[in-house]
């Protein structure tokens, strides 16, 4: 087990939690982004907003690693944007976040390229489409090895980060696959210092 991930779990508490210490419903919530509309193509993003309270109550904390994100997220700004991440429910991945980074680096080059089989093409299509994202797409064993790894999409909330823009692609992620396909990044108020420190270093 990675001590940083365990620190997140200790600070946020076990599933069936109420609002954790130091938090408020307003802080934990995901604001509705200005770009989010009522069009069918945005149905999944609306599901993230609808299920965020359930994720905070019953979600499990796992590592997520950004595969791609709106380029605006890597610069200071006010608006929240979308990102694709890979994550795994396999407990053995809890202690090997570098393995998740390797998988993310292998997944991204599939974007926009024709693939030899359906599983790889599903990944390529998910990363390329501007339509409603396909969620919890299995990453093929050729890329993930023996681990069960999934590609998903979420909304990156700037106020939930230790800085006003993304400075690390490794993030603690709240997931509850038995109840929802939605995910959300664990707000940084519940991150241990070891995880926050790299975000505070001068670029």
Buried (B, 14 or more C-beta within 10 A) or exposed (E): EBEBBBBBBEBBBEBEEEBBEEBEEEEBBBBEBEEBEEEEEBEBBBBBBEBBBBBBBBBBBBBBBBBBBBEBBBEEEEEBBBBBBBBBBBEEBBBBBEBBBBBBBBBBEBBEEEBEEEBBBBBBBBBEEEEBBBBBBEBBEEBBEEBEBBBBBBBBBBBBBBBEBBBBBBBBBBBBBEEBBBBBBBBBBBBBEEBBEEBEEEE
